């Protein structure tokens, strides 16, 4: 777990995101453990899974937006129900 986390930490500067990514990598490795044929060292096989997951995570960028503005604070573009019933 420590080596996987260290590699994920290189791709994700945030420790929490790196921890989540390492957990995802270890879960993916556990699920595909039956595909490991034993021809190569286990660490190399795990490294390939980790490397690919880190690259996918680096490519998956959040949508552009203002992090300081919370969605709930945005004004509602719909008309106010009280004014609709007054008309």
MMTF fields as JSON, N, C-alpha, C and O atoms, coordinates in Angstrom:
{
  "mmtfVersion": "1.0.0",
  "mmtfProducer": "UNKNOWN",
  "numBonds": 347,
  "numAtoms": 348,
  "numGroups": 87,
  "numChains": 1,
  "numModels": 1,
  "chainsPerModel": [1],
  "groupsPerChain": [87],
  "chainIdList": ["A"],
  "bondAtomList": [4, 2, 8, 6, 12, 10, 16, 14, 20, 18, 24, 22, 28, 26, 32, 30, 36, 34, 40, 38, 44, 42, 48, 46, 52, 50, 56, 54, 60, 58, 64, 62, 68, 66, 72, 70, 76, 74, 80, 78, 84, 82, 88, 86, 92, 90, 96, 94, 100, 98, 104, 102, 108, 106, 112, 110, 116, 114, 120, 118, 124, 122, 128, 126, 132, 130, 136, 134, 140, 138, 144, 142, 148, 146, 152, 150, 156, 154, 160, 158, 164, 162, 168, 166, 172, 170, 176, 174, 180, 178, 184, 182, 188, 186, 192, 190, 196, 194, 200, 198, 204, 202, 208, 206, 212, 210, 216, 214, 220, 218, 224, 222, 228, 226, 232, 230, 236, 234, 240, 238, 244, 242, 248, 246, 252, 250, 256, 254, 260, 258, 264, 262, 268, 266, 272, 270, 276, 274, 280, 278, 284, 282, 288, 286, 292, 290, 296, 294, 300, 298, 304, 302, 308, 306, 312, 310, 316, 314, 320, 318, 324, 322, 328, 326, 332, 330, 336, 334, 340, 338, 344, 342],
  "bondOrderList": [1, 1, 1, 1, 1, 1, 1, 1, 1, 1, 1, 1, 1, 1, 1, 1, 1, 1, 1, 1, 1, 1, 1, 1, 1, 1, 1, 1, 1, 1, 1, 1, 1, 1, 1, 1, 1, 1, 1, 1, 1, 1, 1, 1, 1, 1, 1, 1, 1, 1, 1, 1, 1, 1, 1, 1, 1, 1, 1, 1, 1, 1, 1, 1, 1, 1, 1, 1, 1, 1, 1, 1, 1, 1, 1, 1, 1, 1, 1, 1, 1, 1, 1, 1, 1, 1],
  "groupList": [{"groupName": "UNK", "atomNameList": ["N", "CA", "C", "O"], "elementList": ["N", "C", "C", "O"], "formalChargeList": [0, 0, 0, 0], "bondAtomList": [1, 0, 2, 1, 3, 2], "bondOrderList": [1, 1, 2], "singleLetterCode": "X", "chemCompType": "L-PEPTIDE LINKING"}],
  "groupTypeList": [0, 0, 0, 0, 0, 0, 0, 0, 0, 0, 0, 0, 0, 0, 0, 0, 0, 0, 0, 0, 0, 0, 0, 0, 0, 0, 0, 0, 0, 0, 0, 0, 0, 0, 0, 0, 0, 0, 0, 0, 0, 0, 0, 0, 0, 0, 0, 0, 0, 0, 0, 0, 0, 0, 0, 0, 0, 0, 0, 0, 0, 0, 0, 0, 0, 0, 0, 0, 0, 0, 0, 0, 0, 0, 0, 0, 0, 0, 0, 0, 0, 0, 0, 0, 0, 0, 0],
  "groupIdList": [1, 2, 3, 4, 5, 6, 7, 8, 9, 10, 11, 12, 13, 14, 15, 16, 17, 18, 19, 20, 21, 22, 23, 24, 25, 26, 27, 28, 29, 30, 31, 32, 33, 34, 35, 36, 37, 38, 39, 40, 41, 42, 43, 44, 45, 46, 47, 48, 49, 50, 51, 52, 53, 54, 55, 56, 57, 58, 59, 60, 61, 62, 63, 64, 65, 66, 67, 68, 69, 70, 71, 72, 73, 74, 75, 76, 77, 78, 79, 80, 81, 82, 83, 84, 85, 86, 87],
  "secStructList": [7, 2, 2, 2, 2, 2, 2, 2, 2, 2, 2, 7, 1, 1, 2, 2, 2, 2, 2, 2, 2, 2, 2, 2, 2, 2, 2, 2, 2, 2, 2, 6, 4, 4, 4, 7, 7, 1, 1, 1, 7, 2, 2, 2, 2, 2, 2, 2, 2, 2, 2, 2, 2, 2, 2, 2, 2, 2, 2, 7, 7, 7, 7, 1, 7, 7, 6, 6, 1, 7, 4, 4, 4, 1, 7, 7, 7, 1, 7, 7, 2, 2, 2, 2, 2, 2, 7],
  "xCoordList": [0.818, 0.0, 0.861, 0.516, 1.947, 2.811, 3.428, 3.49, 3.877, 4.475, 3.429, 3.691, 2.267, 1.186, 0.802, 0.625, 0.672, 0.327, 1.418, 1.11, 2.674, 3.77, 3.731, 3.966, 3.438, 3.359, 2.159, 2.268, 1.022, -0.17, 0.057, -0.474, 0.831, 1.119, 1.917, 1.826, 2.691, 3.445, 2.513, 2.798, 1.405, 0.468, -0.561, -1.043, -0.89, -1.868, -1.174, -0.647, -1.178, -0.504, -1.286, -0.706, -2.587, -3.43, -3.341, -3.628, -2.95, -2.817, -4.116, -4.091, -5.239, -6.523, -6.859, -7.336, -6.617, -6.873, -5.932, -6.334, -4.688, -3.72, -4.138, -3.988, -4.655, -5.124, -6.321, -6.401, -7.249, -8.401, -7.961, -8.47, -7.016, -6.51, -5.801, -5.979, -5.006, -4.319, -5.323, -5.126, -6.384, -7.42, -8.088, -8.353, -8.36, -8.95, -8.013, -8.457, -6.726, -5.734, -5.706, -5.721, -5.666, -5.6, -6.878, -6.828, -8.008, -9.264, -9.26, -9.69, -8.78, -8.697, -7.735, -8.005, -6.625, -5.662, -6.269, -6.069, -6.998, -7.633, -8.66, -8.755, -9.43, -10.45, -9.83, -10.42, -8.664, -8.044, -6.882, -6.03, -6.845, -5.763, -5.686, -4.603, -6.806, -6.828, -6.098, -5.713, -5.902, -5.224, -3.708, -2.998, -3.202, -1.75, -1.283, -1.714, -0.401, 0.031, 1.257, 1.587, 1.93, 3.089, 4.372, 5.418, 4.312, 5.508, 6.419, 7.642, 5.819, 6.566, 6.379, 5.447, 7.248, 7.09, 5.756, 5.255, 5.207, 3.935, 4.033, 3.098, 5.149, 5.325, 5.277, 4.741, 5.823, 5.768, 4.35, 3.935, 3.616, 2.219, 1.404, 0.582, 1.636, 0.922, 1.329, 0.504, 2.593, 3.056, 2.351, 1.983, 2.162, 1.486, 0.051, -0.422, -0.635, -2.004, -2.008, -2.852, -1.065, -0.971, -0.656, -1.274, 0.286, 0.687, -0.48, -0.713, -1.201, -2.339, -3.439, -4.05, -3.693, -4.718, -4.308, -5.144, -3.041, -2.555, -2.654, -3.015, -2.338, -2.455, -3.908, -4.212, -4.813, -6.244, -6.712, -7.485, -6.258, -6.659, -6.101, -6.754, -4.896, -4.299, -5.025, -5.129, -5.519, -6.262, -7.656, -8.186, -8.252, -9.61, -9.56, -9.398, -9.699, -9.653, -11.076, -11.983, -11.272, -12.617, -13.006, -12.154, -14.3, -14.795, -14.347, -14.224, -14.11, -13.676, -14.793, -15.961, -14.434, -15.415, -14.733, -13.533, -15.509, -14.999, -15.225, -16.367, -14.142, -14.26, -14.809, -15.356, -14.667, -15.111, -16.62, -17.189, -17.264, -18.699, -19.426, -19.231, -20.248, -20.997, -22.257, -22.866, -22.638, -23.777, -25.058, -25.869, -25.241, -26.455, -26.528, -27.611, -25.405, -25.379, -25.673, -25.85, -25.728, -26.026, -27.484, -28.343, -27.781, -29.18, -29.994, -29.494, -31.248, -32.156, -32.689, -33.269, -32.505, -32.953, -34.469, -35.002, -35.154, -36.617, -37.288, -36.751, -38.455, -39.167, -39.624, -39.85, -39.754, -40.209, -41.663, -42.49, -42.002, -43.385, -44.396, -45.53, -44.019, -44.974, -45.346, -46.508, -44.42, -44.726, -45.483, -46.242, -45.307, -46.045, -47.517, -48.353, -47.868, -49.262, -49.94, -51.167, -49.18, -49.765, -50.274, -51.219, -49.668, -50.058, -51.29, -51.752],
  "yCoordList": [-1.194, 0.0, 1.256, 2.241, 1.235, 2.404, 2.809, 3.997, 1.849, 2.159, 2.658, 3.578, 2.062, 2.509, 3.937, 4.776, 4.214, 5.568, 6.56, 7.66, 6.184, 7.084, 7.415, 8.56, 6.435, 6.701, 7.595, 8.518, 7.327, 8.156, 9.582, 10.536, 9.716, 11.044, 11.902, 13.13, 11.266, 12.017, 12.644, 13.713, 11.97, 12.481, 13.421, 14.337, 13.206, 14.037, 14.722, 14.068, 16.025, 16.789, 16.744, 16.867, 16.568, 16.519, 15.118, 14.131, 15.014, 13.697, 12.89, 11.67, 13.562, 12.854, 12.273, 11.142, 13.032, 12.529, 11.375, 10.403, 11.481, 10.403, 9.144, 8.034, 9.312, 8.167, 7.504, 6.277, 8.311, 7.761, 7.024, 5.946, 7.608, 6.979, 5.665, 4.676, 5.649, 4.416, 3.336, 2.163, 3.726, 2.765, 2.203, 1.003, 3.066, 2.606, 1.643, 0.644, 1.947, 1.086, -0.28, -1.304, -0.307, -1.589, -2.397, -3.624, -1.728, -2.434, -2.996, -4.128, -2.215, -2.697, -3.877, -4.837, -3.806, -4.91, -6.169, -7.27, -6.009, -7.163, -7.805, -9.03, -6.955, -7.474, -8.201, -9.153, -7.774, -8.392, -9.304, -9.604, -9.734, -10.601, -11.905, -12.466, -12.381, -13.619, -13.472, -14.473, -12.24, -12.04, -12.048, -12.143, -11.951, -11.998, -13.419, -14.335, -13.604, -14.945, -15.429, -16.613, -14.544, -14.941, -14.974, -15.361, -14.571, -14.556, -13.384, -13.477, -12.305, -11.107, -10.94, -11.501, -10.182, -9.945, -9.264, -8.462, -9.593, -9.013, -7.493, -6.787, -6.989, -5.545, -4.827, -3.722, -5.432, -4.831, -4.784, -3.794, -5.863, -5.921, -4.856, -4.17, -4.728, -3.725, -2.303, -1.39, -2.13, -0.829, -0.408, 0.758, -1.326, -1.005, -0.567, 0.404, -1.267, -0.884, 0.509, 1.345, 0.745, 2.043, 3.145, 4.209, 2.904, 3.9, 4.282, 5.466, 3.305, 3.589, 4.343, 5.253, 3.982, 4.684, 6.125, 7.028, 6.344, 7.708, 8.564, 9.738, 7.989, 8.735, 9.072, 10.197, 8.116, 8.395, 9.488, 10.36, 9.453, 10.467, 11.839, 12.858, 11.862, 13.139, 13.731, 14.952, 12.891, 13.372, 13.84, 14.758, 13.223, 13.576, 14.844, 14.808, 15.946, 17.238, 17.707, 17.437, 18.395, 18.899, 19.962, 20.614, 20.118, 21.144, 22.512, 22.754, 23.388, 24.741, 25.427, 25.365, 26.058, 26.745, 27.476, 27.327, 28.255, 29.018, 28.208, 27.993, 27.756, 26.936, 27.712, 27.12, 29.04, 29.844, 30.023, 30.347, 29.818, 30.052, 28.717, 27.815, 28.608, 27.386, 27.41, 28.46, 26.227, 26.125, 26.661, 27.291, 26.417, 26.87, 28.395, 28.955, 29.055, 30.507, 31.209, 32.427, 30.467, 31.07, 31.508, 30.833, 32.622, 33.066, 32.117, 31.572, 31.935, 31.084, 31.882, 32.95, 31.384, 32.143, 32.105, 32.877, 31.239, 31.148, 32.303, 32.826, 32.697, 33.79, 33.354, 32.171, 34.318, 34.063, 33.602, 34.263, 32.485, 31.975, 32.986, 33.015, 33.81, 34.794, 35.82, 36.22, 36.247, 37.225, 36.608, 37.306, 35.31, 34.648, 34.584, 34.817, 34.277, 34.174, 35.526, 35.598, 36.6, 37.938, 38.432, 39.22, 37.987, 38.461, 37.824, 38.113],
  "zCoordList": [0.0, 0.0, 0.0, -0.653, 0.704, 0.808, -0.523, -0.842, -1.289, -2.586, -3.575, -4.35, -3.549, -4.437, -4.076, -4.96, -2.8, -2.364, -2.775, -3.233, -2.617, -2.975, -4.459, -4.844, -5.289, -6.72, -7.035, -7.843, -6.405, -6.628, -6.133, -6.702, -5.093, -4.517, -5.494, -5.461, -6.358, -7.368, -8.402, -8.943, -8.668, -9.659, -9.044, -9.711, -7.814, -7.114, -5.956, -5.056, -5.986, -4.926, -3.614, -2.535, -3.71, -2.52, -1.897, -2.574, -0.624, 0.01, 0.022, -0.139, 0.212, 0.243, -1.126, -1.216, -2.19, -3.536, -3.861, -4.502, -3.423, -3.648, -2.893, -3.403, -1.697, -0.918, -1.59, -1.65, -2.096, -2.816, -4.072, -4.378, -4.797, -6.009, -5.686, -6.396, -4.631, -4.225, -3.846, -4.161, -3.178, -2.815, -4.069, -4.148, -5.043, -6.297, -7.025, -7.59, -7.008, -7.655, -6.985, -7.668, -5.682, -4.976, -5.177, -5.266, -5.249, -5.515, -6.933, -7.15, -7.896, -9.275, -9.383, -10.105, -8.674, -8.691, -8.078, -8.591, -6.999, -6.353, -7.284, -7.372, -7.983, -8.897, -10.089, -10.6, -10.533, -11.71, -11.33, -12.166, -10.105, -9.635, -10.431, -10.594, -10.917, -11.69, -13.024, -13.627, -13.492, -14.774, -14.628, -15.629, -13.415, -13.206, -13.421, -12.722, -14.388, -14.781, -14.018, -14.075, -13.315, -12.546, -13.352, -12.831, -14.626, -15.466, -15.109, -15.217, -14.692, -14.287, -12.779, -12.203, -12.149, -10.712, -10.404, -11.192, -9.266, -8.855, -8.752, -9.127, -8.249, -8.113, -9.447, -9.536, -10.476, -11.808, -12.354, -12.955, -12.138, -12.559, -11.836, -12.443, -10.548, -9.759, -10.174, -10.176, -10.52, -10.969, -12.257, -12.404, -13.179, -14.444, -14.177, -14.769, -13.3, -12.945, -12.313, -12.636, -11.419, -10.741, -11.736, -11.702, -12.607, -13.595, -14.5, -14.743, -14.991, -15.869, -15.127, -15.688, -13.896, -13.113, -12.855, -12.904, -12.584, -12.342, -13.598, -13.524, -14.737, -15.991, -16.274, -16.673, -16.075, -16.27, -15.327, -15.725, -14.09, -13.107, -13.471, -13.25, -14.026, -14.42, -15.618, -15.738, -16.491, -17.664, -17.302, -17.928, -16.305, -15.892, -15.069, -13.849, -15.741, -15.058, -14.785, -15.574, -13.69, -13.41, -14.427, -15.03, -14.599, -15.5, -15.02, -13.819, -15.955, -15.594, -14.823, -15.208, -13.769, -12.949, -11.823, -11.589, -11.144, -10.021, -8.759, -8.353, -8.136, -6.937, -5.751, -4.82, -5.776, -4.655, -4.631, -3.588, -5.753, -5.82, -5.702, -6.517, -4.7, -4.447, -5.304, -5.51, -5.801, -6.695, -6.064, -6.743, -4.779, -4.11, -4.018, -3.847, -4.128, -4.01, -5.335, -5.357, -6.428, -7.722, -7.767, -7.2, -8.427, -8.498, -9.377, -10.361, -8.999, -9.748, -10.938, -10.744, -12.176, -13.341, -13.539, -14.336, -12.842, -12.993, -12.263, -11.286, -12.737, -12.053, -10.67, -10.417, -9.791, -8.433, -8.469, -9.097, -7.813, -7.857, -7.335, -7.813, -6.374, -5.844, -6.908, -6.981, -7.714, -8.764, -9.907, -10.578, -10.163, -11.235, -10.888, -11.76, -9.647, -9.233, -9.107, -9.171, -8.93, -8.818, -10.148, -10.192, -11.239, -12.574, -13.043, -14.146]
}
